[in-house]
Amino acid sequence: MENIEQNVKKLLSEIPAVNPFGEKVTLVAAVKLQSPNDINRAISAGITDIGDNHVQEFRDKYADITPNARRHFIGHLQTNKIKYLLGKVDLYHSVDRLNLAEELSKRSAAAGITSEILIQINAGDEDTKGGFSIEETLDAYQRIKQLPALKISGLMAMLPFTDDERLLTSLAVKMREKYDILRGLDQNIKHLSMGMSGDWRLCIQAGSNMIRLGTAIFGTRNYQQK
């Protein structure tokens, strides 16, 4: 059985408290396919933020997870499923297209709430991933900024799965440059969510201040167990 408590303790000791820009680094535990019990164990061990990938899982487990953690949605989101998350998610990482931002804005306004979002950037321009290209970052920000009931608080990047550290570092640095441009325009910009199990160290070094880790906390996922 995976020792979640030890894993959390080890990770929290390894992750620097601040990145090279002096910003606090937040660990978001990716909880896809984890039981409410294991998620609660991780929270008790010191995890403050948890991220879901699937709306169905979020709905099924919502009532069984301690309310002490901030809730993030980090997976691909279909517009027709926004209603199940509205008012329950603290930060949407994966606003990867304009029509999703428009629908989230419309539904948030109708519910009388403001939804906090990150704009998802497909840093490696990969066909298999959603998101705006790095070059579209500013344009996407300016378009989404016009929509009511949304608060843009930063960027989320998905880097390619590769062992080429030079490529990953160069993309992570470009992401930080775009983030800094937005930060100069908008005081609400405070999150650069970038870094997963294989690349979180170099992402923090390049300026990420929010990383999303699952395996390092819960061990290898069992895809048979849903």
Disulfide bonds with the S-S distance in Angstrom:
none
